[in-house]
Amino acid sequence: MSFSQKDNYELQMKARKELTQEQDPVKRLRLSCMSRGAAGIKGFSRQFRIMDDDGNKRLSMAEFRKGVADFGLDLTDEEVKAAFNQVDTDQSGSIDFSEFLAVLRPPLNESRLKLIKAAFQKMDKTGDGQITVKDLKGIYNARQHPKYQNGEWSEDQVFTEFLKTFEAPNTTDGVVTWEEFLNYYSGISNSIDHDSYFDLMMRNSWKL
């Protein structure tokens, strides 16, 4: 139901290659995130949510610069400033983080977005806007997992590991929100050129 390690590696390599040719600052920021893999943008978003101490969901230039540095993205200070200014269209000196994520996320056409929404809604059995271990029961067959079969993991441990797929390393909480799910599949979508292949992958993975 997700990218294999090989697929994720290929996505990283593609992003790194495109990064050497891209000049647009926001696209360079996007590719830098995706060079971390399908969960790169999700991890970037978590970095800034941690920084948003007052909860106003806005970032100053200083906060933005610190977040990029803390996340370890290889961008010059000029590139960081250019990316910030490109999003700060009203020149207020701060940016709305939700709007910034919408710009940063790789674009999706309507057909791909519908498939991602359908997959999320199928998994979100409780309809509360997030996928948890509770939602996965009866949807994802943990008993087929090798570590369940050899007695190493319980069903809940299998479910928890599955949810980690959609989260950035070291920032897992066992809860996958719509935003996280969308960020993950936006990254995957960006590596797939043909709508027909993306459609087939999603329908086969999620039995849509």
NUBAVO-651090 format. One record per residue: residue in one letter; x, y, z of N, C-alpha, C, O in turn. Coordinates in steps of 0.1 Angstrom, whole numbers, padded with zeros to 4 digits, always signed. Example, Ala and Ser with C-alpha at 12.3 -4.5 7.8 and 13.67 -1.06 7.14 Angstrom:
BEGIN
A+0132-0057+0078+0123-0045+0078+0132-0033+0078+0142-0033+0085
S+0128-0022+0071+0137-0011+0071+0129+0000+0079+0134+0011+0080
//
This chain:
BEGIN
M+0008-0012+0000+0000+0000+0000+0009+0013+0000+0003+0024+0002
S+0021+0011-0002+0030+0023-0002+0042+0020-0011+0043+0009-0016
F+0051+0029-0012+0063+0028-0020+0072+0017-0014+0073+0016-0001
S+0079+0009-0022+0089+0000-0018+0102+0008-0015+0103+0020-0019
Q+0111+0002-0009+0124+0009-0007+0131+0013-0020+0137+0023-0021
K+0129+0004-0030+0135+0007-0043+0128+0019-0049+0135+0028-0055
D+0115+0019-0048+0107+0031-0054+0111+0044-0047+0113+0054-0053
N+0113+0043-0034+0116+0055-0026+0130+0060-0030+0133+0072-0031
Y+0140+0050-0032+0153+0054-0036+0153+0061-0050+0160+0070-0052
E+0145+0055-0059+0144+0061-0072+0138+0075-0072+0143+0084-0079
L+0129+0077-0063+0123+0091-0061+0134+0100-0056+0134+0112-0060
Q+0142+0096-0046+0153+0104-0041+0163+0108-0052+0167+0119-0053
M+0166+0098-0060+0176+0100-0070+0171+0110-0081+0178+0118-0086
K+0158+0108-0084+0152+0117-0094+0152+0132-0089+0155+0141-0097
A+0148+0133-0076+0147+0147-0070+0161+0153-0070+0163+0165-0073
R+0171+0145-0067+0185+0151-0066+0190+0155-0080+0197+0165-0082
K+0186+0147-0090+0190+0150-0104+0184+0163-0108+0190+0172-0114
E+0171+0164-0106+0163+0176-0110+0168+0189-0102+0168+0200-0107
L+0173+0186-0090+0177+0197-0082+0190+0204-0088+0192+0216-0086
T+0198+0197-0095+0210+0203-0101+0206+0212-0113+0215+0220-0117
Q+0194+0211-0118+0190+0218-0130+0180+0229-0127+0178+0238-0135
E+0173+0228-0116+0162+0237-0112+0167+0250-0107+0176+0250-0099
Q+0161+0261-0111+0165+0275-0106+0154+0281-0097+0158+0289-0089
D+0142+0278-0099+0131+0284-0091+0133+0280-0076+0135+0269-0073
P+0133+0290-0067+0137+0288-0053+0127+0279-0046+0131+0270-0038
V+0114+0280-0048+0104+0272-0042+0105+0257-0047+0104+0248-0039
K+0107+0256-0060+0109+0242-0066+0121+0236-0061+0122+0224-0058
R+0132+0244-0059+0144+0238-0053+0142+0234-0039+0147+0223-0034
L+0134+0241-0031+0131+0237-0017+0123+0224-0018+0125+0215-0010
R+0113+0223-0027+0105+0211-0028+0114+0199-0031+0112+0189-0025
L+0123+0201-0041+0131+0190-0045+0141+0186-0034+0144+0174-0033
S+0145+0196-0026+0154+0193-0015+0147+0184-0005+0153+0174+0001
C+0134+0187-0002+0126+0179+0007+0125+0165+0001+0126+0155+0008
M+0121+0164-0012+0119+0151-0018+0131+0143-0020+0130+0130-0022
S+0143+0149-0019+0155+0141-0019+0156+0133-0007+0165+0124-0006
R+0148+0135+0003+0147+0127+0015+0138+0115+0014+0138+0107+0022
G+0131+0115+0003+0121+0104+0000+0107+0109+0001+0104+0121+0002
A+0097+0099-0001+0083+0103-0002+0078+0110+0011+0068+0118+0010
A+0084+0108+0022+0079+0115+0035+0087+0128+0037+0086+0133+0048
G+0095+0132+0028+0103+0144+0030+0095+0157+0033+0099+0164+0042
I+0085+0159+0025+0077+0171+0027+0069+0170+0041+0068+0180+0048
K+0065+0158+0044+0058+0156+0057+0068+0160+0068+0064+0166+0078
G+0080+0155+0067+0090+0159+0078+0093+0173+0079+0095+0179+0090
F+0093+0180+0067+0096+0194+0067+0084+0202+0074+0086+0211+0081
S+0072+0197+0071+0060+0203+0077+0061+0201+0093+0057+0210+0100
R+0065+0189+0097+0066+0187+0111+0076+0196+0118+0074+0201+0129
Q+0087+0199+0111+0098+0207+0116+0092+0221+0120+0095+0227+0130
F+0084+0226+0111+0078+0240+0113+0067+0240+0124+0065+0250+0130
R+0060+0229+0125+0049+0228+0135+0056+0228+0149+0050+0234+0158
I+0067+0222+0150+0074+0222+0163+0079+0236+0166+0079+0240+0178
M+0083+0244+0156+0087+0258+0158+0076+0267+0161+0079+0278+0167
D+0064+0264+0158+0053+0274+0159+0048+0274+0174+0037+0269+0177
D+0056+0280+0182+0054+0279+0197+0040+0286+0201+0033+0282+0209
D+0038+0298+0194+0025+0305+0198+0013+0300+0190+0002+0305+0193
G+0015+0291+0181+0003+0284+0174-0004+0293+0165-0015+0291+0161
N+0003+0304+0160-0004+0313+0151-0003+0309+0136-0009+0315+0127
K+0005+0298+0134+0006+0292+0120+0012+0302+0110+0009+0301+0098
R+0020+0311+0115+0027+0320+0106+0042+0319+0109+0046+0317+0121
L+0050+0322+0099+0065+0321+0101+0071+0334+0096+0068+0339+0086
S+0080+0339+0104+0088+0350+0100+0100+0345+0092+0103+0333+0091
M+0107+0354+0086+0119+0350+0078+0129+0343+0087+0135+0333+0083
A+0131+0348+0099+0141+0342+0108+0137+0328+0112+0145+0318+0112
E+0124+0326+0115+0119+0312+0118+0120+0303+0106+0124+0291+0107
F+0117+0308+0094+0118+0300+0082+0132+0296+0079+0135+0284+0076
R+0142+0305+0081+0156+0302+0078+0161+0292+0088+0168+0283+0084
K+0157+0293+0101+0161+0284+0111+0155+0270+0108+0162+0260+0110
G+0143+0269+0104+0136+0257+0101+0143+0249+0090+0145+0237+0090
V+0147+0257+0079+0154+0250+0068+0167+0245+0072+0171+0234+0069
A+0174+0253+0081+0187+0249+0085+0186+0236+0095+0194+0227+0093
D+0176+0237+0104+0175+0226+0113+0171+0213+0106+0174+0202+0111
F+0163+0214+0095+0159+0202+0088+0171+0197+0079+0170+0186+0074
G+0181+0205+0078+0193+0200+0071+0193+0201+0056+0199+0193+0049
L+0185+0210+0050+0184+0212+0036+0196+0220+0031+0200+0229+0037
D+0201+0215+0020+0213+0221+0014+0210+0233+0005+0211+0231-0008
L+0206+0244+0011+0202+0256+0003+0210+0268+0008+0213+0269+0020
T+0214+0277-0001+0221+0289+0003+0211+0298+0010+0199+0297+0009
D+0217+0308+0017+0209+0318+0024+0201+0326+0014+0189+0329+0017
E+0206+0329+0002+0199+0336-0008+0188+0328-0013+0177+0334-0016
E+0189+0315-0015+0178+0306-0020+0167+0306-0009+0155+0306-0013
V+0171+0305+0003+0160+0305+0014+0152+0318+0014+0140+0318+0015
K+0160+0330+0013+0153+0343+0012+0144+0344+0000+0132+0348+0001
A+0149+0339-0012+0141+0339-0024+0128+0331-0023+0117+0335-0028
A+0129+0319-0017+0118+0310-0015+0107+0317-0006+0095+0317-0009
F+0112+0323+0005+0103+0330+0014+0096+0341+0007+0084+0343+0009
N+0103+0350+0000+0098+0361-0006+0088+0358-0017+0078+0365-0020
Q+0090+0346-0024+0081+0342-0034+0067+0338-0028+0057+0340-0035
V+0067+0333-0016+0055+0329-0010+0049+0341-0003+0036+0342-0002
D+0057+0350+0002+0052+0362+0010+0048+0373-0001+0054+0383-0002
T+0037+0370-0008+0033+0379-0019+0028+0392-0014+0029+0402-0022
D+0023+0394-0002+0018+0407+0003+0030+0414+0010+0027+0425+0015
Q+0041+0408+0010+0053+0415+0016+0051+0419+0031+0055+0430+0035
S+0044+0410+0038+0041+0413+0052+0052+0410+0061+0052+0414+0073
G+0062+0402+0056+0073+0398+0065+0070+0385+0072+0079+0380+0079
S+0059+0379+0069+0056+0365+0075+0047+0358+0064+0041+0364+0056
I+0047+0344+0066+0039+0336+0056+0030+0327+0064+0034+0322+0075
D+0019+0324+0058+0009+0315+0064+0014+0301+0061+0017+0298+0049
F+0016+0293+0071+0023+0280+0069+0014+0270+0061+0020+0263+0053
S+0001+0271+0062-0007+0262+0054-0006+0265+0040-0006+0257+0031
E-0006+0278+0037-0005+0283+0023+0009+0279+0017+0010+0276+0006
F+0019+0280+0026+0032+0277+0021+0033+0262+0018+0039+0258+0008
L+0027+0253+0026+0027+0239+0023+0020+0236+0010+0024+0227+0003
A+0009+0243+0007+0002+0241-0005+0010+0244-0017+0009+0238-0027
V+0019+0254-0016+0028+0258-0027+0039+0248-0028+0043+0244-0039
L+0044+0244-0016+0056+0235-0016+0052+0221-0021+0060+0214-0028
R+0040+0216-0018+0036+0203-0022+0036+0202-0037+0030+0210-0044
P+0041+0191-0043+0040+0189-0057+0026+0190-0062+0017+0184-0056
P+0024+0196-0074+0010+0198-0078+0004+0185-0082+0010+0175-0087
L-0010+0184-0080-0017+0172-0084-0029+0175-0093-0035+0186-0091
N-0031+0167-0103-0043+0170-0111-0055+0164-0104-0054+0157-0094
E-0067+0167-0108-0079+0164-0101-0081+0148-0100-0086+0143-0090
S-0078+0141-0111-0080+0127-0110-0071+0120-0100-0075+0111-0093
R-0058+0125-0099-0049+0119-0089-0054+0123-0075-0053+0114-0065
L-0058+0135-0073-0063+0139-0060-0075+0131-0055-0076+0128-0043
K-0084+0128-0064-0096+0120-0061-0092+0106-0056-0098+0101-0047
L-0082+0100-0063-0078+0087-0059-0071+0087-0045-0074+0078-0037
I-0064+0098-0042-0057+0099-0029-0068+0101-0018-0067+0095-0007
K-0078+0109-0021-0089+0111-0011-0097+0098-0009-0100+0095+0002
A-0099+0091-0020-0107+0078-0018-0099+0068-0009-0105+0061-0001
A-0086+0068-0011-0078+0059-0003-0078+0063+0011-0079+0054+0020
F-0077+0076+0014-0077+0080+0028-0090+0078+0034-0091+0073+0046
Q-0101+0081+0027-0114+0079+0033-0117+0064+0036-0124+0061+0045
K-0112+0055+0027-0113+0041+0030-0107+0037+0043-0112+0029+0050
M-0095+0042+0045-0087+0038+0057-0092+0045+0070-0092+0040+0081
D-0098+0057+0068-0103+0065+0080-0117+0060+0083-0127+0067+0080
K-0118+0048+0089-0131+0042+0092-0139+0050+0101-0152+0051+0100
T-0133+0057+0111-0140+0065+0121-0145+0079+0115-0153+0085+0121
G-0139+0083+0104-0143+0095+0098-0138+0108+0106-0144+0118+0105
D-0128+0106+0114-0123+0117+0122-0112+0125+0116-0106+0134+0122
G-0108+0122+0103-0098+0129+0097-0084+0125+0100-0074+0131+0096
Q-0082+0113+0106-0069+0107+0108-0070+0092+0108-0080+0086+0111
I-0058+0086+0105-0058+0071+0104-0049+0067+0116-0038+0071+0118
T-0055+0058+0124-0048+0052+0136-0048+0037+0135-0054+0031+0126
V-0042+0031+0145-0043+0016+0146-0057+0011+0146-0060+0001+0140
K-0066+0018+0153-0080+0014+0154-0086+0014+0140-0094+0005+0137
D-0083+0023+0131-0088+0023+0118-0084+0012+0109-0091+0007+0101
L-0071+0007+0112-0065-0003+0103-0071-0017+0106-0071-0025+0097
K-0077-0019+0118-0082-0032+0121-0094-0035+0112-0104-0028+0111
G-0093-0046+0105-0103-0050+0095-0101-0045+0081-0108-0049+0072
I-0091-0036+0080-0088-0031+0066-0074-0036+0062-0073-0040+0050
Y-0065-0036+0071-0051-0041+0067-0048-0054+0074-0050-0055+0086
N-0045-0064+0067-0043-0078+0072-0029-0079+0078-0019-0082+0071
A-0028-0077+0091-0015-0078+0098-0010-0092+0099+0002-0094+0100
R-0019-0102+0098-0014-0115+0100-0006-0121+0088+0000-0132+0089
Q-0006-0114+0077+0003-0118+0066+0017-0113+0067+0026-0117+0060
H+0019-0104+0077+0033-0098+0079+0042-0109+0085+0038-0116+0094
P+0054-0110+0079+0064-0121+0084+0067-0120+0099+0068-0130+0106
K+0067-0108+0104+0071-0106+0119+0059-0110+0128+0061-0113+0139
Y+0047-0109+0122+0035-0114+0130+0036-0129+0130+0033-0136+0140
Q+0038-0135+0118+0038-0149+0117+0049-0156+0125+0047-0168+0129
N+0060-0150+0127+0070-0156+0135+0069-0153+0150+0078-0157+0158
G+0059-0145+0153+0057-0142+0167+0064-0130+0173+0063-0128+0185
E+0072-0124+0164+0080-0112+0169+0072-0100+0172+0075-0093+0182
W+0062-0098+0164+0053-0086+0166+0039-0090+0168+0034-0101+0163
S+0031-0082+0175+0017-0083+0177+0010-0076+0165+0017-0070+0157
E-0003-0078+0163-0010-0071+0153-0009-0056+0154-0006-0049+0144
D-0010-0051+0166-0009-0036+0168+0005-0031+0164+0006-0020+0159
Q+0016-0039+0167+0029-0035+0163+0030-0034+0148+0037-0026+0142
V+0024-0044+0141+0024-0044+0126+0017-0031+0121+0022-0025+0112
F+0006-0028+0127-0002-0016+0123+0006-0004+0125+0007+0005+0117
T+0013-0003+0137+0021+0009+0140+0032+0011+0130+0035+0022+0126
E+0039+0000+0126+0050+0001+0117+0044+0005+0103+0051+0013+0096
F+0033+0000+0099+0027+0004+0087+0024+0019+0086+0027+0026+0076
L+0019+0025+0097+0016+0039+0098+0029+0048+0097+0028+0059+0091
K+0040+0042+0101+0053+0049+0100+0057+0052+0086+0064+0061+0083
T+0051+0044+0077+0054+0046+0062+0051+0060+0058+0058+0066+0050
F+0041+0066+0064+0036+0079+0059+0042+0091+0068+0038+0102+0066
E+0051+0087+0077+0056+0097+0085+0071+0098+0083+0078+0089+0079
A+0077+0110+0086+0091+0112+0085+0098+0105+0096+0093+0104+0107
P+0110+0100+0094+0118+0093+0104+0120+0102+0117+0122+0114+0116
N+0119+0096+0128+0121+0102+0141+0110+0112+0145+0111+0119+0155
T+0099+0112+0137+0088+0121+0141+0075+0114+0141+0064+0120+0137
T+0075+0101+0144+0063+0093+0143+0054+0094+0156+0060+0095+0167
D+0041+0094+0154+0032+0095+0166+0021+0085+0165+0012+0085+0173
G+0021+0076+0154+0010+0066+0153-0003+0072+0148-0013+0065+0148
V-0003+0085+0143-0015+0091+0138-0011+0097+0124-0002+0105+0123
V-0018+0093+0114-0016+0099+0100-0028+0108+0097-0039+0103+0096
T-0026+0121+0095-0036+0130+0092-0038+0131+0077-0030+0125+0069
W-0048+0137+0072-0051+0139+0058-0039+0146+0052-0034+0143+0041
E-0034+0157+0058-0023+0165+0053-0011+0156+0051-0004+0157+0041
E-0008+0147+0061+0004+0139+0060+0003+0129+0049+0012+0126+0041
F-0009+0123+0048-0012+0113+0037-0011+0120+0023-0005+0114+0014
L-0016+0132+0022-0015+0139+0010-0001+0143+0006+0003+0142-0005
N+0006+0148+0016+0021+0151+0014+0028+0139+0009+0036+0140+0000
Y+0026+0127+0015+0033+0115+0011+0030+0111-0003+0039+0109-0011
Y+0017+0111-0007+0013+0107-0021+0016+0118-0031+0017+0115-0043
S+0017+0130-0027+0021+0141-0036+0035+0138-0041+0039+0140-0052
G+0044+0134-0031+0058+0131-0034+0058+0119-0044+0066+0119-0053
I+0051+0109-0041+0050+0097-0050+0045+0101-0064+0051+0097-0074
S+0034+0109-0064+0028+0113-0077+0039+0120-0086+0039+0118-0098
N+0047+0128-0079+0056+0136-0087+0067+0127-0094+0073+0132-0104
S+0068+0115-0089+0078+0106-0096+0072+0097-0106+0079+0089-0113
I+0059+0098-0108+0051+0090-0118+0046+0099-0129+0037+0107-0126
D+0051+0097-0141+0047+0105-0152+0033+0103-0157+0027+0113-0161
H+0029+0091-0158+0016+0088-0165+0005+0086-0155+0006+0078-0145
D-0006+0093-0157-0018+0091-0149-0023+0077-0148-0028+0073-0138
S-0022+0070-0159-0027+0056-0160-0020+0047-0150-0026+0038-0144
Y-0007+0049-0149+0001+0041-0140-0002+0045-0125-0003+0036-0116
F-0003+0058-0122-0007+0062-0109-0020+0057-0105-0022+0052-0094
D-0030+0057-0114-0043+0052-0112-0043+0037-0108-0049+0032-0099
L-0035+0029-0116-0034+0015-0114-0027+0012-0101-0032+0003-0094
M-0017+0019-0098-0010+0017-0085-0019+0020-0073-0019+0011-0064
M-0027+0031-0073-0035+0034-0062-0047+0024-0061-0050+0020-0050
R-0053+0020-0072-0064+0011-0072-0060-0003-0067-0067-0010-0059
N-0048-0007-0072-0043-0020-0067-0039-0020-0053-0041-0030-0045
S-0032-0009-0049-0027-0009-0035-0038-0008-0025-0038-0014-0014
W-0049+0000-0028-0059+0002-0018-0072-0005-0021-0082-0003-0014
K-0072-0013-0032-0085-0020-0036-0096-0011-0038-0107-0013-0032
L-0094+0000-0045-0104+0010-0048-0114+0006-0059-0123+0013-0062
//
